[in-house]
Structure formats: structure tokens, C-alpha cells
Amino acid sequence: MASTPPRQLRFDLAVIASWIKPGAHILDLGCGKGDLLAWLKEHKNIHGTGIEQDKEKAASCIERGLSVLQGDLKDEVMDYPNEYFDVVILSQTLQQVYQPDKLLKSLARIGKQVIVSFPNFSHLSIRLQLLFKGQAPKSRQLPYSWYDTPNIRIITLEDFRRFSKDVGYKIVKECAINTHDHDRSGKIVTFFSNLRATYGVFLIEKTKSS
């Protein structure tokens, strides 16, 4: 379970921030406008780098004094040497990746540990929409229609647990959260997490045999 998250951040990012050790070397993939990197830099004195595909968001990061590259994360991560970072963060992006196993292999090469977060498709509200409406469901965390969504796959907490085992990663820590108020606040879910959580956050690392 995570320690008490900082309240200044979006709740899922706050959980991630609570797992980062002071002074760590961090890579934040899809870092947006740099909220997480900026908070970690100020409060935990981390050495942080971000990669963001959106030009405007990347420019916003640079204006904040953050070290951020603009480009495709799949290509940019290839340039780093083995175990260059203590932690690589992939927040709310896994569901948009075509080959998640190949990407995680790259991230586990350049980072000693990897933090992954994603919307949980098995949340109760989504199940009920499928049951009673028989349509592709939408939620605050997955707001798109089936024909215009950037998400190319659906993931549940249990799916990711099995996926990690299948491709050779050990789950060091995991946290299921239920968010509200546009994800600015929330709570940690401990019971029936695959049913009640809106997001899952996982800290993984390579197993010795992988």
C-alpha cells in the first residue's frame, strides 16, 4: 500500500510520487505538462527527465525549467544505456501502446524499476453499462466513444497481474485507487479492487530469470 500521497497532484500521480525515493533518477514517459516531475524535483530533489509527444505540452514543461524531450517515447527510450534510471514511469499510457510487452522490455532495460498506471476496465460502472445497455462503455476515466478513442486495448487489474507474470516481471508493489472530482482526489481500495478501482498503479521489476 502507498504512503500518504501529496495532495497537490492528481490522485494517481500523488500515489506514484509517494513511491519515489529522494534523489532518485527518474524518467517520466508521457509527462504531460510536467506536474509530477515538477513536484518531485521540488519536494524530493530528484534528477528527472520527461518525454512528451505533444509539442505544446513539451514546451510548457521546458518553460517550467524541466528537462523534457519532445518525441515518440518508443523511439526515444532506445537511446538510453542499461539501468540508467532508478525508476521509469508510464502513467495512463499502456492502454494506447501497440506492443506493451516490447515497450516494457525496453523500460525494464533502462530502468531498475518501472511504475505503470492505467484505467481499470473492470470497474463496476463499466460492467453495469455492458450488462444493461449492451454498448461499448464510457466512463470519466475512459471518456471516448469506441470509434474515436486513442485507447487500442482494454486492461483490468487482474489482466496486468497475469501479463506481468507471463512476460517475466515481478510486482514489487501495487495500489488500486478509486478517484473522483476529475481524478483530483480519491481513496485507496483494498477490498474487491478489480471491481471497485478506477485505476491501478503497479511497481514492477525484472525477475532474475527474465
N, C-alpha and C positions, 0 to 999 in steps of 0.2 A: 504494500500500500504506500502511496505517496505521502511525503510530509506535507505540512500545511502550505498550500500554494500561495504565491503572491497575488494580491487582489487587483493589481493594476493591469494585468494581462487578461486576454481572453482565457476562459477557464481551462481549455485543453492545453494551451501554451503555458499556463501557470503550473499545471501538473508537470509538464516537461521541464520547466525551469527549476522546479523543486528537486529534480533528479540530477541536475548538473553540479559538479563539484567546482569550487572556486579555483580559478586559474587554469581551467581546462582549455584545450584546443578544440574548437567546435566548428563544424561545417553545417550550415542550415540550408537545406535544399528547398526551393520554392519559398523563399523567406518573406515574400510579400513586401511590405513597406518597412520591414526590419524591426518590428516591435519586440520580438523575442531577443534578437541579437542585441538591440539597444539596452534592454533590461538586464541581460546577462553581463554585458560589458560594464554597466554602471554598478550593479549590485554584487556581481561575483568575479569581476576582474578577469573575465575570460578572454582568450585570444580567438576572435571569431571571424569567420568568412561566410558569405552567403552566395547563393546562385539563384537568380530570378530571371525567368524568361520574359516577363512583361517589362518593356523598356521604361515606362513611366514609373513603375514601382521600383525598379532598379535605380533609376535616377533619384527617386525620393530617398532611398537608402544612402546613396552617396552624399546627398545633401545633409544627411544626419551625421556624416562623418564615419559611416560604416564601410567596411571592405566587402564590396559585393560585385560579383561578375554578372553581366547580362548575357544569357545564352541558354542553350538546352542542357539541362542537368545531366542527361545520359552521356553527352559528349564531354562536358566539362570535367566530370569526375575521373575520366580516364587519364588526366594529366597529373594526378597526384600520386606520390610514391606510397608504398605499403605502410599501413598503420601511421599515417601522417597526422591523423586527428584522434583525439581521445573518444569523441562522440560525433557521429553523423546523424542529423535529424531530418526525417522525411515526414512532414506533418500534413495530413489530409491530401496526399498526392498519390498514394499507392493505387487507389481505385481508378486513376487515369493513366496508368502505365501499361504498355502493351506486354512487356515481358518482365513481370515483377521478380521472377527468380534470377534473371540475369542482372537486373539492377541491384538487387540486394547482394548479389555476389560481389559486384563492384564496390558497393558501400562497405561491405564487411572486409574488403581488401584494404581500403584506405582508412577505415576507422576501426578502433579497437572494439567499440560497441556502436550499435545503431538503435535509434529511437524511431519507432513508426507509430503514427496515429491515423485513424480512418473512421468514417461514419459507419455505424453498425446497422447493417441492413435487416437484422432480425429483431429490431426493436418492436415492441408490442403495437405501436401505431401503424407501422408498415404491415405487419401481419394482418391486422384488422382490415386495412384497406384492401388487401388482396382477397381476404375472405368475403367481405360484404360487397365490394364494388367490382371485383374481378378485373381491375385495371392496374397498369403499372403504377406503383405508389409514388407519392411525393411527400416530402417532409421538410421541416426547416433546415435540416442538415443535408438533405438531398432534394433541392427545390426544383429541379429541372423536369420537363416532360421527357418521355422516352426518346423523342425524335431530335431533341436539341441538347442533350446532356453531354458534358465533357467526360463523364464517367463511363468507362468502357467495360467495367466489371462491377459486380456487387460482392461485398465481403461481410462476413459476420465474425464475431469474436472467436467462435469455435472453428470457423474456416481458417483463420490465421494461426490458431494454435496448431492445427493439423499441418498446415502449409509449412510452418517453421520446422516442425519435426521432419517432414518429408524432404526438405531441401537442406537440412543439416545445421539448424540454428537452435541454440538453447535460449529459452525465455528466462532472462535473469529477473525481470520484474514486469508486472502488468497492472494496469489500472483501468477499470471500467467507470465511465462517468455519465451522468445524466445532466444535460445542460438546459438552460432556459435564458430568457432575456437576451435573445440574439447571441447566445453562447457566451455572454459576458460573465455569467455566474452559473453555478451548478453544484453538484454533490457527487461524491464517490459512491459507487454502487457495489455492494458486497454480496448481495443475495440475488440469485436469478439474473446475473449480469447480462447474459446473452439475450434476455427478454427485455430488460429494463434500461440498458445503457444506450445512449445516443452515439457515444464514441468509445473506441478502445485505444489505449496507449500502451505500447509494448517496448521494453528494452531487451534487445537480443544481442547475442554474440555467437561467433562460430564455435561449433563443437570441435574437440580435438581431432576427431576423425574426418571432419569435412575439409 
